[in-house]
Amino acid sequence: MAKKKVLLMGKAHSGKTSMRSIIFANYLARDTTRLSPTLDVEHHHVRFLGDLVLNLWDCGGQDAFYESYFERDRETIFRSVELLIYVFDIESESPEKDFDHFCGVLEAIEENSPDARIFVLVHKMDLVAEEDRQAIFEDRKRLIAESCVSCGVENFKCYPSSIWDESLYKAWSEIVTNLIPNIRLLETHLNNFCRMCDADEVVLFERATFLVISHAQYSSSEGGTAAIANFAAPGPPADGSASSPPTDAVDIPVSSMASSPMSPDSGAGVVEAPEIVSEAAEQATDRSPAAIEETPRHVGRTPHFDSHRFEKISNIVKQFKLSCGKAQSQFQGMEVRNSRFSAFIDAFTANTYIMVIVSNPHVHTAATLLNIQNARNHFERFIPRI
């Protein structure tokens, strides 16, 4: 079991404990008003992806505590740190003092944990007028970069955030994926699964936090629908030449493209949704096997326009999952479907949920659900050991 020390620091009332409570303790944003200020250092052991434990040090931000952090407890606080997450309050009345503390933290990190990765959150961005947010964030990011350079820190990442929108999930998803050592391997397997399912996108969420771990997206350079049909019914090519499996294929059983209806006891809800996602879908008029073989891969897919779509889904589904818990029900999954696409969200491995987006009209619901089921054991073999 891997343990990673994570420092969560920032001035008092910057929102550190609120964001931690939303991400890891299942608080709703409106419930964070009940939280009291952190005194000294609060230790929390948070399990992530089953075998990864975050040793989260939530450090109080009052001036008196910073004196202790920099002097008496300097080595204890800043030694063996894997990640530093520093939170700036965009509405702070004393930004100069905030940057003084930030520089002190950077110097202590460089001295005691020079390999620590540094993330900076510019928080409470919801308090800034929407038309001014990007400009104000870029200006604050520039000041943060100048402070980092002055302290000898070359690498850091900076994100805007707010507990009232998806930006919080965006920032924390980026942060926690840096703790997964084999993330590139996971992305490779997910890309192969996306290709085999003929899906537009596949997204993997951590089960408890619903943070995005990884995702795969359809590439127009990949093969056509015939490749999917051949997975279902392997046989020699039409030209009589010998066939061989793709060299990068993953050994995941892929279901046939059957037209059987969704099992009534599958545990997933079916929702006929309005067209809230603009996935252009080419309408199929001939669904015969010959037509499928001759028709190229569905080309009606359009580039995605919302770069925060995954985090919005994280936020929405987690709130719904919490609502199910309050009603003494257990969330298993859901299906959202309209004329242009189908979205399947289902429990995947012991520590993850998966979302599969399909707009190809030739891919049947039953095939997608069976592919998810058949892929579970394959992904279960390596996700817990990440």
N, C-alpha and C positions, 0 to 999 in steps of 0.2 A: 504494500500500500504506500503510494507516494504522498509525501506531505510537502506543501509549498507555503512558505511564509509570505504573506501579503500585507503590506503596510497601507492603511487608509488614513490619509492625513489631510489637513486643511484647517483654516481658521474656524473658530466657534460659529455655529449657526450657518455653516456653508452648505449643509444638507448631506453630510457623509452618512450619518446613521439612518436617515430616511431612505436613501438609495439602497443601502445594504439591506434594510428591512423589506423593501419591495422586492428586491431580486432574490434574496435567500430566505426570508421569513414569511413570504406570502402576504405581506401587507398590501392593502389598497392605498393609493396615493392619498386619499382623503383621511385615512386612518393614521397617517404619520404625524398629524397634529398632536396626538397623544404622547408622542415620544419626548422624553426629557433629555437635556444636553448630556453628552458623554463626559464622564469625570475620569481623568487620568486615561488609562488604557483598558479597553474591554476586549477580551479574547473570545473568539468564536471559531469553532471547528466546523467547517461546512463541507459536506461530502458532495463531490461533483463527478459525474460519470462513474459512479460506483466506487472505483478504487483510488480516485484522486481526492485528497483532503486538503482544503485550503485552510491554513492556519491564519485567520484574518485578525489583524491587530487594528482595532478601531480606536484611533488616538484622539483624545479630547483636544480641542483647539484653543483653549484659553491661554493667555500669555504666560501664566505661571507654569503651566504644564510644559510649554515649549522650553522654558529655562531648564526644567528637569531633563527633557529629552536631549538637549544639546550638551548638558554638563554631567550630572550624576549618572543618568541612565543611557548615556550616548551609545556605548557598546552593546548594551542589552537590547535597545530598540532597533538599532540599525545594522546589527550583525546578521548574516545569513538570510538576507532579504532576496526573494525571487522577483517580486513585483512591488513597485511603489505606485500608488494611485493618489495623486494630489488633487484636491478639489478647490477651485476658486469660485467664490460667490461673485457673480457678475455685478451684483448690486452693493458690493462691499463699500462701506463708508471710509475705509482706510486702506486703499489698494497698495500704498507704499509699504505699510507694515506687512501686508500679505506677501509681497514680493521679498521682503527681508527674511521672513520665515521660510519661504520657499527656497531661497538661496542657501539658508542654513541647513535645510533638509538635504538639498543636493550635495553639499559639501560633506555632510555626514555619511550619505550613501556612497559617495565616491571613495571615502576613506575606509568604510567597513564592508561594503558590498558592491564593489566596482562593476560586477557583471549583472547587477539588477536591471531589469527593464522598467522604464519609466513611462507612466501614462498620466496625462493631465486632463482633467475634466473642467470645462468652463460651465458652471452649473447655474440653474435658475434662469435659463435663457427664455423661458416663457414670460418673464417679466419685461422683456425687451420687445418693442414694437416689431411686428413680423417683418416689415419692410427694412428695418435697420439691423436685423439679427446677423446676417452674414458679414456685413461691414464691421460691426462691433466685435464679432468673434474673431475675424481676421486680424483686427488691431490688437486684441488681447493675445492672440496666438503669437504675433510678432514680438510683443513684450516678453512673453514666456520664453521664446526662442533666444532672445537676447540674454535673459537670465541664465539659461542653460549654457550658452556659449561662455559667459563670464565665469561659470563654475567648472568649465572643462567637460561638460556633458554634451556629447555629439548626437546621440540618438534618443529621441523621445517621440511620443505620439500624443496628439491633442484632439479632443472631441468636445463639441457642444452637447449639453445634456439638460434634461428637465424631467422631473418625476411625473409630469402631466402629459407626456407624449412618448412616442416610440424612440426618441433619441437616447433615452436611458438604456434601453435594450440594445440599441446599436452599439453604444460605447462599451457596455459590459460584455457583449458577445465578442467584440474584437479583443477585449482584454483577456477573457478566460481561454480563448482559443490559443493564445500564446503559451499557455501552460500544458497544451497537449503535444507531446513530443512527436507523435507519428501522424500529425494532421495531414501531411501530404499523401501518405498512404491511404488514409481514409477518403480523401478527395478523389484519389484514383479509383477506388472501389465504387464510390458513389457515382462517378462519371460513367463507369461501365454499366452500373445498374440503370442509370437514366437512359443510356443508349439502348439497352436490351428491352426496356419497357416502352420505348418510343415516346418518352415523356418530354414535355417542354422543360420542366424543371423538377428537381428533387431536392428537398431541404430536410436536414437532420436537426432536430431540437433535443437539447438535454431535458430529461424527463421531469426533474423537480423544478428547475428554474424556467424552463422553456426558452432558454437562450439558444440562439442559432450556433450550431457547432460547425456545420459545413453545408455546402450546397453544390449542386451540379446543374448545368444549363445546357439545353440542346444546342448543338453546333450545326450550322447549315452545311458544313463541309463533310458531315458524316453520311453514311449510306442511306438508302431509300427504304420504303416500306417493305420491299422484297426481302431485305435482310431480316426484318421482324417476322415476316411470314416464314422464312427459312428456319428461324429459331423454333417456331411452332411445329413445323413439319419438315425436318431436314431431308434433303435429297439432292441428287446431282443437279448441277446447273442446266439451264435450257440448252446451252450450246454443247453439252456432252462432256465438257472438261471436268477434271477431277476437282472436287471441292475440298477446302481445308478450313479449319476454324480460324478465326482471327487470333493473331498472336497475343493480343492484349486482353483477351476475353477472360472474364472471371467465372469460375465454376459455380454459377448460381442457376438453379433450376428455373426456367422461364415457362410460364403456363402457355397453353395453346390459346388461340384467339377465339375462344368459344363464345357463344352468344347466350349462355345460360344466365338467368337473372341472379342478382345478388342474394346471397343466403340470408334468410330473415333473421337468423340468430347470430349474425356476424358482429353485433355489438356496435355498429356504426350508424349514426343517424343520417338520413338523406334529406337534404334541403334543396328545394328548387329556388335558386337565388336569382335576384336581378343581375344584370350584366355589369357588375361592379369592377370587373377586371377586363380590360379590352384585349383579349387574345383572339385575333382574327382567325376564324376557323372555316376552312373550305368545306362546303356542304357536299356530302357524298350522295350520289344518286344510284350508283351501282356498287353493291357490296359483295358481289360474287368473288370467289377466289381468284378467277382470272383477272378481274378488274384490279384486285388488290396487288397482284403480282406486277401488273403493267403500270400502275399508278405510282409516280415517284413519292418519296416521303412528303408528308403534308407540308406545304410551303406557305400556308396562310399565316404562319406565326409572325408576330411583329416584335421589334425590340421593346424591352420593358422601359417604362417611362418613370416609374417610381423606385428610386434607389433604396427607399426605406421600406419596401413592401414586406420583407421578411420580419423586420422588427415590429411593424404594425400588426402582423399576424401573431407574433409572439405575445404582444400585449393583449390583443383581443382574446385569443384562445386561453391564455393563462387566467384572465378575469372570468371567462366562462367556466373554466375548470374549477376555480375557487367557488364560483356560484353553485356548481354541482355538489361540491363538498358540503356547503352550507345546507343544501337540500337533502343531505345524507345519500347522495348518489355518487357513483364513481364514473369519471369521464374515461371513455374508451377510445372514441374517435368520432369523426363526422365526415360527411360527404356534402360538398357544395357543387351544384351543377346548374348550368344554363345552356343556352344554345351554342355557345362558343367554346366552352371548356368544362372539364370536370376537375375538382380538387378533392383529393382524398387525404385526410389526416388520421393516422392510426398509431396505436401503440406499436413500437417496433421491437427493439431489444429491451433488456431489463432496465436499461438506463436512458432510453431514447424514445422519441416519437419521430415519425416520418411524415412528410407531406409530398405527394406526387401530383403534379399538374399535367393534365393531358388534354390537348385540343384536337388531336387526330381522330376523326370520326370513325376510323376503321378499328380503333382499339376499344374493345368492349370493357365495360365496368368489371365484369367477372375476371377478365384477364389481369387487369391491374391489381385487383384485390388478391388474386392468387400469387402474383409476382411478389407482392409485399410479404405475403405469408411464407413463400418459399425462400425468400432472401434472409429471413430472420436468423436462421441458424448460421448462415455464412457470416453475417456481420457480428453476431453474438460471439464468434470465436476470437475477435481481436479488439472490439470496442472496450470491453472491461479491462483489458490489459494496457490501454493507452496511457 
